[in-house]
Amino acid sequence: MRWLRSLSVRLALMFALVSLLLLGSIGFYLYQSLIREIAWRDDQMLLGRLERMEILLEDGESIAALRRRPQLYANMLGNRESLLWILDAQGQVLIEVNPAGLAVPRPAESAEVRLGDYPGVERARLAWQSLEQGGRRLTMVAGKRLDERDQMLAAYRYKLWLSLGVGALSAFLLGWGISRRGLRPVRRLARRAMTIDSQHLDLRLDSDSEVVELRSLSVALNQMLDRLEEGFAQLSRFSEDLAHEMRTPLSNLLGHTQQVLRQERPTEDYQSLLASHIEEYERLSRMINSMLFLARTESPSVVMKCEDVDLGRLVGQLYDYFEGMAEEDDRELVNQASDSVVANPDLLRRALANLLANALRYGRSGTPIRVASNVEKDRVAIRVHNLGGPIDPADQSRIFDRFYRCDPARTGAGDSGGLGLAIVRSIAQWHGGSVNVESGVEGTTFSMILPAA
């Protein structure tokens, strides 16, 4: 049934089904109308025969005269389907025209003209009337067998079913041809999409299609391709940066070890080598832990528990931790945060800790570090401000990328490997927020926007 997977075939089948239902409804209506019309004409014919027989009797023709002159009513009846009886009051047959040899009917006596089915015969119709003639009561019965009508209706039904079949087949073929032609832009779009792969992510679909539905689809797919291209580029940069960041400490470890092992050295040299190795191992450990953390925060299956967090209290706790480092650099920590946000306390603490560590590392000695907050509609902006050298605009657009450093030469024991600000952005996005940076001669401000409590 692979052919049923074709959209053209499905549309053609639906078109044929709709046509069949429409033509069938019209045909059924016409068929019923024809049955009613034929039945009405047959009834009128029977009533007309009764009227003509009544006129003959009123003109003085006796039953005996009519029996001697059968051509008067034989010509009137005219075919083997017609029936006629004239009965006396006792039900005795006075005149009979009955080619089929049916039993004599016994209709109810009535002066009015009546219509009804033949008793005991399925396909026959009767009309009868009682009247007075020459002092005695007579009953006239005119009938018609319906075999001829049934044959005609059977032929009509056959032609009707044949017309429905031909109409449905024609509708299917026409619908298939029309749908094939109508879906031609879809096939062009599919052929264009097949040319796009990982080596040609810069290609885009035709968004100027004359079909409105395909135009909107092309725009949506092009937007998806933009996101894929950006993600692929980020992944490529991430792979390159990761290889570079891992290569540096590994090269240091390998070079120092080879240099020391070239000749016999005192125990103190080996201890110094191991101590330097520990620093590199710690750097690698921090980098790996940060990468695992980013992977967890960007996983859609991770469920995060959030609650109302008092920023003033949280920043105060962080200041207690960073107070010693700030005093060593003659820095003052100013807490101006007072609002509440809906967030995971542990993740928010880590993000603010990374921003404070970044401010301590890159701010000038003897200058204050301020953390402030303000409500913007249903959001709270948390701002960390420090006085330091301005960040170049080209660096501001990439400063939250993984492994990116404005000054690659500035590394230290507490260096995050270029992942600190990337973690801040990932945490903000995980909470449905965002981050940005503003830098100038008046200092640098990192902002994290989160939902308000």
C-alpha positions in Angstrom: 0.0 0.0 0.0 2.9 2.3 -0.7 0.8 4.3 -3.2 -1.4 5.4 -0.3 1.6 7.3 1.1 1.5 9.7 -1.9 -0.2 13.0 -1.0 -1.4 13.3 -4.7 -3.1 9.9 -4.4 -4.7 10.8 -1.1 -6.0 14.1 -2.4 -7.3 12.4 -5.5 -9.1 9.8 -3.3 -10.7 12.4 -1.2 -11.7 14.3 -4.3 -13.3 11.2 -5.7 -15.0 10.4 -2.4 -16.5 13.9 -2.2 -17.6 13.7 -5.9 -19.1 10.2 -5.2 -21.1 11.5 -2.2 -22.3 14.6 -4.1 -23.3 12.7 -7.3 -24.8 9.9 -5.2 -26.9 12.4 -3.3 -28.1 14.0 -6.5 -28.8 10.6 -8.1 -30.7 9.3 -5.0 -32.8 12.5 -5.0 -33.6 12.2 -8.7 -34.3 8.4 -8.4 -36.8 9.0 -5.5 -38.4 11.9 -7.5 -38.7 9.6 -10.5 -40.4 6.9 -8.4 -42.9 9.4 -7.0 -43.6 10.9 -10.4 -44.2 7.4 -12.0 -46.4 6.3 -9.1 -48.4 9.6 -9.4 -48.9 9.1 -13.1 -50.0 5.4 -12.6 -52.5 6.5 -10.0 -53.9 9.2 -12.3 -54.1 6.7 -15.1 -56.1 4.3 -12.9 -58.4 7.1 -11.8 -58.9 8.1 -15.4 -60.0 4.6 -16.3 -62.6 4.6 -13.6 -63.9 8.0 -14.8 -64.2 6.7 -18.4 -66.0 3.5 -17.3 -68.3 5.6 -15.2 -69.1 7.8 -18.2 -69.9 4.8 -20.3 -72.3 3.5 -17.7 -73.9 6.9 -17.3 -74.4 7.1 -21.1 -76.7 4.2 -20.9 -74.4 1.4 -21.7 -75.5 -1.6 -19.7 -73.2 -4.3 -18.4 -74.6 -6.7 -21.0 -73.8 -4.3 -23.8 -70.3 -3.7 -22.5 -69.7 -7.5 -22.3 -70.9 -7.8 -25.9 -68.6 -4.9 -27.0 -65.3 -5.6 -25.2 -63.5 -3.3 -27.7 -64.9 -0.3 -25.7 -62.7 -1.0 -22.8 -60.1 -3.4 -24.3 -58.8 -0.5 -26.4 -58.9 1.7 -23.3 -56.7 -0.7 -21.3 -54.2 -1.3 -24.1 -51.6 -3.7 -22.5 -51.2 -6.9 -20.5 -50.2 -5.0 -17.4 -53.7 -3.4 -17.0 -56.5 -5.0 -15.0 -60.3 -4.3 -14.8 -63.2 -5.8 -12.9 -66.8 -4.8 -12.6 -68.4 -6.5 -9.6 -72.1 -6.7 -8.5 -73.2 -6.2 -4.9 -72.5 -9.9 -4.1 -69.0 -9.8 -5.5 -69.8 -11.7 -8.7 -67.6 -10.7 -11.7 -69.6 -9.1 -14.4 -66.7 -7.9 -16.6 -63.1 -9.0 -16.2 -59.9 -8.0 -18.0 -57.3 -10.1 -16.3 -54.4 -11.3 -18.6 -52.3 -12.3 -15.6 -55.0 -14.5 -14.1 -54.9 -12.8 -10.7 -57.6 -13.6 -8.1 -60.6 -11.2 -8.0 -59.9 -8.5 -5.4 -62.4 -7.7 -2.7 -62.1 -4.0 -2.1 -64.1 -2.2 0.6 -67.4 -0.8 -0.6 -67.2 3.0 -0.9 -68.9 5.6 -3.1 -65.6 7.5 -3.1 -62.7 6.7 -5.4 -60.0 4.8 -3.4 -56.4 3.8 -4.2 -54.5 1.0 -2.6 -52.2 -2.0 -3.1 -53.5 -5.3 -4.5 -54.2 -7.7 -1.6 -52.0 -10.7 -1.8 -50.0 -9.3 -4.8 -46.8 -7.4 -4.0 -46.3 -5.5 -7.2 -49.7 -4.3 -8.2 -51.8 -1.2 -7.7 -55.7 -0.8 -7.6 -58.2 1.9 -7.8 -61.9 1.2 -7.1 -65.2 3.0 -6.8 -68.8 1.9 -6.1 -71.8 3.4 -7.9 -75.6 2.8 -8.7 -76.5 1.7 -12.2 -80.0 0.6 -13.2 -81.1 0.1 -9.6 -78.2 -2.1 -8.5 -74.9 -1.4 -6.9 -71.7 -2.0 -8.9 -68.1 -1.8 -7.9 -65.5 -0.9 -10.5 -61.9 -1.9 -9.9 -59.0 -0.7 -12.2 -55.5 -2.1 -11.6 -52.0 -2.2 -13.0 -49.2 -4.6 -12.5 -45.9 -2.9 -11.6 -43.5 -5.3 -13.4 -43.0 -2.9 -16.2 -42.3 -0.1 -13.8 -39.8 -2.2 -11.9 -38.0 -3.2 -15.0 -37.7 0.5 -16.0 -36.5 1.5 -12.5 -34.0 -1.4 -12.5 -32.5 -0.1 -15.8 -32.4 3.4 -14.4 -30.6 2.2 -11.2 -28.1 0.3 -13.3 -27.3 3.4 -15.4 -27.2 5.5 -12.2 -24.6 3.1 -10.6 -22.6 3.0 -13.8 -22.6 6.8 -13.9 -21.5 7.0 -10.3 -18.6 4.6 -11.0 -17.5 6.4 -14.1 -17.9 9.8 -12.3 -15.8 8.6 -9.3 -13.1 7.2 -11.5 -13.0 10.4 -13.6 -12.9 12.5 -10.4 -10.0 10.4 -9.1 -8.0 10.8 -12.3 -8.8 14.5 -12.6 -8.0 15.0 -8.9 -4.7 13.1 -9.2 -3.7 15.2 -12.2 -4.7 18.5 -10.5 -3.0 17.5 -7.3 0.2 16.5 -9.1 0.3 19.8 -10.8 -0.7 21.7 -7.7 2.1 20.0 -5.7 4.8 20.8 -8.2 6.1 23.7 -6.0 6.4 21.3 -3.1 8.5 19.0 -5.2 10.7 21.9 -6.2 11.1 22.8 -2.6 12.0 19.3 -1.7 14.7 19.1 -4.4 16.1 22.4 -3.1 16.1 21.1 0.4 18.0 18.0 -0.7 21.0 20.1 -1.8 21.4 21.5 1.7 23.9 19.5 3.9 26.5 20.1 6.5 28.8 21.5 3.8 26.2 23.9 2.3 24.4 25.3 5.3 24.6 28.7 3.8 22.0 27.7 1.1 18.4 28.8 1.7 15.0 27.8 0.3 13.1 30.0 -2.1 10.9 32.2 0.0 9.4 34.1 -2.9 7.1 31.3 -3.9 3.8 32.3 -5.5 2.0 29.9 -3.1 1.3 31.6 0.2 1.4 28.4 2.2 4.8 27.4 0.8 6.1 30.9 1.3 5.4 30.8 5.0 6.9 27.2 5.1 10.0 28.4 3.3 10.4 31.3 5.7 10.1 28.9 8.7 12.5 26.4 7.3 15.0 29.2 6.5 14.8 30.4 10.0 15.5 26.9 11.2 18.5 26.7 8.8 19.8 30.0 10.3 19.6 28.5 13.8 21.2 25.2 12.6 24.0 27.1 10.8 24.6 29.2 13.9 24.6 26.1 16.2 26.9 24.2 13.8 29.3 27.2 13.7 29.2 27.4 17.5 29.8 23.6 17.7 32.8 23.9 15.3 34.2 26.8 17.3 33.6 24.9 20.5 35.5 21.9 19.2 38.4 24.0 18.1 38.5 26.0 21.4 38.2 22.8 23.4 41.1 21.2 21.6 43.2 24.4 22.1 42.3 24.6 25.8 43.1 20.9 26.4 46.3 21.0 24.4 47.9 23.8 26.4 47.9 22.1 29.9 48.7 18.7 28.3 51.6 20.3 26.4 52.8 21.9 29.6 52.6 18.5 31.5 54.4 16.7 28.7 57.1 19.3 28.2 58.0 19.7 31.9 58.0 15.9 32.4 60.3 15.3 29.4 62.7 18.1 30.5 63.0 16.7 34.1 63.5 13.1 32.9 66.4 13.9 30.6 68.8 13.6 33.5 69.0 12.7 37.1 67.8 15.4 39.4 67.4 16.0 43.1 64.2 15.0 44.9 63.3 18.7 45.3 63.1 19.1 41.5 60.7 16.1 41.2 58.6 17.5 44.0 58.5 20.9 42.2 57.5 19.1 39.0 54.6 17.3 40.7 53.4 20.5 42.3 53.3 22.2 38.9 51.5 19.2 37.5 48.9 19.5 40.3 48.2 23.0 39.1 47.6 21.8 35.6 45.5 18.9 36.8 43.4 21.3 38.8 42.9 23.5 35.8 41.8 20.5 33.7 39.5 19.4 36.5 37.9 22.8 36.7 37.5 22.9 32.9 35.9 19.4 32.8 33.6 20.2 35.7 32.5 23.4 34.0 31.8 21.5 30.8 29.7 18.9 32.6 27.8 21.6 34.3 27.0 23.3 31.0 25.9 20.0 29.6 23.5 19.4 32.5 22.0 22.9 32.4 21.4 22.7 28.6 19.7 19.3 28.8 15.9 19.7 28.3 15.2 16.6 30.5 16.6 18.1 33.6 14.0 19.3 36.1 14.9 22.4 38.0 13.4 23.3 41.4 12.9 27.0 41.8 11.8 29.2 44.7 11.7 32.9 45.7 15.2 34.1 46.4 16.0 37.2 48.3 18.8 38.9 46.3 20.0 41.0 49.2 20.6 38.1 51.4 22.2 35.9 48.7 24.6 38.7 47.7 25.5 39.2 51.3 26.5 35.6 51.7 28.6 35.8 48.6 30.3 38.9 49.9 31.3 37.0 53.0 33.1 34.5 50.8 34.8 37.1 48.6 35.6 39.5 51.4 39.2 38.3 51.9 40.1 38.5 48.2 38.6 42.0 48.0 40.6 43.2 51.0 43.8 41.9 49.5 43.2 44.1 46.5 41.9 47.0 48.5 38.4 46.5 47.0 35.1 47.4 48.5 32.0 45.2 48.0 28.8 47.3 47.9 25.5 45.4 48.2 22.6 47.4 46.6 20.4 44.4 45.8 17.0 44.3 47.5 14.5 42.5 45.2 13.4 38.8 44.9 13.5 36.5 41.9 12.1 33.1 41.1 15.2 30.9 40.6 17.2 27.9 41.8 19.3 29.2 44.7 22.3 27.0 44.0 22.5 27.9 40.4 21.9 31.6 41.0 24.6 31.6 43.6 27.1 30.1 41.1 26.2 32.6 38.4 26.7 35.6 40.8 29.9 34.1 42.1 31.2 33.8 38.6 30.3 37.5 37.9 32.0 38.6 41.2 35.1 36.6 40.5 35.2 38.1 37.0 34.9 41.6 38.5 37.7 40.9 41.0 39.9 39.6 38.3 39.5 42.3 35.7 38.6 45.4 37.8 41.2 47.9 38.9 42.7 47.7 42.4 41.2 50.0 45.0 37.9 50.4 43.1 34.5 49.2 44.5 32.4 46.4 43.1 28.6 47.1 43.2 25.8 44.6 42.9 22.4 46.2 42.4 18.9 45.1 41.3 15.8 46.8 39.9 12.4 45.6 38.7 11.5 46.0 35.0 7.9 44.9 34.5 7.8 41.2 35.5 11.6 40.9 35.4 14.4 41.7 37.8 17.7 42.9 36.4 20.8 42.0 38.5 23.7 44.2 37.7 27.4 43.6 38.7 29.5 46.8 38.1 33.2 47.2 38.4 35.7 49.9 37.3 38.2 48.5 34.8 39.4 48.8 31.3 36.6 49.0 28.7 35.8 45.9 26.7 36.1 46.3 23.0 32.8 46.2 21.2 34.0 43.2 19.1 34.7 41.3 22.3 31.3 42.2 23.9 29.5 40.3 21.2 31.4 37.1 22.0 32.3 37.5 25.7 29.6 34.9 26.8 30.9 32.3 24.3 32.6 29.2 25.6 36.4 29.4 26.0 36.4 33.0 24.8 38.8 35.4 26.5 39.3 39.1 25.8 42.9 38.7 26.9 44.1 35.1 26.3 47.3 35.8 28.1 45.6 36.6 31.4 45.3 33.2 33.2 45.8 32.4 36.8 45.2 29.8 39.4 41.5 30.6 39.6 41.0 30.9 35.9 37.8 29.3 34.7 39.1 28.3 31.3 36.9 30.8 29.5 33.8 29.1 30.7 32.7 31.3 33.6 30.6 33.7 31.7 29.3 30.9 29.4 28.0 29.3 32.6 26.3 32.6 33.6 24.5 32.8 30.3 23.5 29.1 30.4 22.0 29.5 34.0 20.1 32.7 32.9 18.7 31.0 29.9 17.7 27.9 31.9 15.6 30.2 34.1 14.0 31.8 31.0 16.2 34.9 31.3 19.0 36.6 29.5 22.4 38.3 30.0 24.2 41.3 28.5 27.2 43.5 29.1 27.8 47.2 28.9 31.3 48.6 29.0 32.8 52.1 28.7 35.0 54.6 30.4 32.7 54.5 33.4 33.3 50.8 34.0 31.8 47.5 33.0 28.3 46.2 34.0 27.2 42.6 33.6 23.4 42.2 33.8 21.4 39.1 34.3 17.6 39.4 33.8 15.5 36.8 35.6 11.7 36.4 36.4 10.5 38.5 39.3 9.0 36.8 42.4 
